[in-house]
Amino acid sequence: MIFHIGQWLHSQVETLGFLRLLGYLSFRSIMAALTAVLIVFLLSPRFIRAMHRRNFLDRVRETGIDSAFDKAGTPTLGGVLLIVAMTVSILLWGNLANPFLLLSLAALLWFGGIGFWDDWLKSSRGSGEKGLGEITKLVLQGLFAVAFIVVYLGPSSPVEPGIATQLYVPFLKRPLLDLGIFYGFFIFLFMLLVANAVNITDGLDGLAITPSIFVAGVLAVFAYVMGNTIYSGYLQYPYLRGAGELTVFVSAFVGAGLGFLWYNAYPAQIFMGDTGSLAIGGMLAVLSVLLKQELLFPLLGGLFLVEALTSQIQDKVGVRWLGRRIFYRAPLHHSLQHRGFAETKVVIRLWIVAGLLALLSLATLKIR
């Protein structure tokens, strides 16, 4: 909104030269981050008190970890803070005519809405087991994936047809292959996997938000490079006209995420709930697809995928097929806790792993 108003004013009044700043992605990205973190700081204390009054508190599931019961009664629905802060910041500083930004914002709101519905049911029914059913959540996520595929592979796609269906491999200059019409199936599975992987990772104080910031930050660098004709040409990446606007989107998330971490760090005063984790997962999935970094995500978001795989292997293969546990506990963070590691040590070490994966992913910009 500020971007559009500023552009209009500058075109009408030449003396308002300072409004040229709004044309710089770097300036708007900084302002988006600062706006989002300020909103979170302003709203969080009142929001936390409101969640206590309305009894929207975490309902602990049985994990086999004694410390999990200490978290019972912690306010949830913190993802609402993230989404509100991001949305307001993006509406203020983003180019609302940019399809990259609009698709990413749609993913944030849709997946966040699914998570909110799930969190609401858990709180109102008084049990962490009584939220949306697994199939219902997957169907709702799948509906967005199908809608996204229709837009992404259609004539209004922000990505050129010759690029949209190609898969680019880290460390290689040329695309690996063109999936053609089968790319839609790939997107469908990719979105559901990433969205739920972040959701599974959100099991300890501050565990999911920091790696999410790392992943989004790296994708912002790719967006800036691929949205610039000079940088994309020099680094031999496909040029995606308008993709640079995603740096504003991601900056809003980084600001909101840092503000949320202030209250979510151990001992957490609030949890993001499925509202936040599904919103972040859906957002990261869409960003990866739009920037053609689907095959980078297993490296960049490796922590999320390991968490998801350990959980699914334990549940689907171990418990259901073999009738026994394969890991001490699942997902990974609960397994580490079961081995005697303190929660803070588990979280910080997994942050370090996520940070190293982010740095290695950044290196793929040049090592090709």
Helices and strands as residue ranges (DSSP letters): H 2-12, G 17-23, H 25-53, G 66-71, H 79-93, H 99-125, H 134-152, H 161-164, E 166-167, E 177-178, G 180-182, H 183-201, H 209-226, H 229-235, G 243-245, H 246-264, H 273-290, H 297-300, H 302-312, I 313-322, H 332-338, H 343-363
